[in-house]
């Protein structure tokens, strides 16, 4: 099959979260299965390819030129959609906590340009749109077919990576984007007097996927539906949960150049070398006592969704535990300040780095004994799968993809790949953390948990086969409402 993916970010070109990991890795896995995949994404500052052509894009009463370039990631072609006033900016979506006010126009432009390219090319079997930034793709595809601007309606699939981000804007954007007021209705884009790009994508796409089977169920509930649960329940027959994979070429402890010594499940000595380097990097004591103590790693956005409100409630308890903590991430200022403050007060037990460093992320995954991921909700999550791969035992809340990928340790049978808790409370997190640190003292049991986790297969190949089934199902239904 020939598939066009439309997304606002993709590794190795631009990344703010897991969306980029997926769009960077899934096409490679599909190519290995014999399918042809192209990616359409914005040409942000610092990204360049080979000049291709220009393409006229109509938004409202204005016609603008998209400057198209082509590049590659692996064997996958990447169409870079350029428009300097939209995409040559310091950040992808906004500055600090403020989105760019013209984001509706920016990503409508991307969506229309990608569709113009797809319909002009004429050979794609499916267009796969990702998240709210590409939510207009199914809407615009339907309009192009209805008005005769496209000879056929290419089936569309929409993936929801995180339902919390819905692309909600003032309804006055409809005419400015060249969209009719007929879309201002509950069966289309209207959402409580405003419009939602994501809602349009959900209602107009042929099929919808999300990034884990558990999350596909959770988003149909009021607790985790973020106001969209009824919308998604109405389309539940067309919703498929497919667990994300991880890139086993980039995340392989036996070949990871970010580690001081490679290691495998049968030869774990390299983990201690990585642990030493993590401690040294954070300025923590590299001594026998510290090496014997469990090292707890966290790599995350510092926001409530990731459980940092729970951790804040335990700020006085964590330093009392027989463990060392290292944090890498950025997010809300209050959490950044909290962890920098903890690191300053407890320099022998806690280290914090604000920002992101790919090499350090790999090193933490290799050197930590336990990985902490107490998310309030987690559509899929990748770090718990990286951790399993690197023999770093995950401690997670049993939600979304964390529920699907981490099996809670059973002390009676010895079975399990990590530690999980259900209730979203500081007490539940602290109790589970104390339990895990106690189990760490029994090194034979801990090695068994590590080996079980490292034997799991979370590569993209299995996930890609499930996506192919979705594409084939979408392509088999060329006429729908």
Secondary structure, 3 states (H helix, E strand, C coil): CEEEEECCCECCCECCCHHHHHHHHHHHHHHHCCCEEEEEEECCCCCCCEEEEEEEEEECCEEEEEEEEEEEECCEEEEEEECHHHHCCCCCCEECCEECCCHHHHHHHHHHHHHHHHHHHCCCCEEEEECHHHCHHHHHHHHHHHHCCCCCCCEEEEEECCCCCCCEECCCHHHHCCCCHHHCCCCCCEECCEEEHHHHHHHHCCEEEECCHHHHHHCCCCCCCCCCHHHHHHCHHHEEECCCCECCCCCCCCCCCCCCCCCCCCCCHHHHHHHHHHHHHCCCCCCHHHHHCEEEEEEEEECHHHCHHHHHHCHHHHCCCCEEEEEEEEECHHHHHHHHHHHHHCCCCEEEEECCCHHHHHHHHHHCCEEEECCCCCCCCCHHHHHHHCCCEEEEECCHHHHHHCCECCCCCCCCCEEEECCCCHHHHHHHHHHHHHHHCCHHHHHHHHHHHHCCCCEHHHHHHHHHHHHHHHHCCCCCC
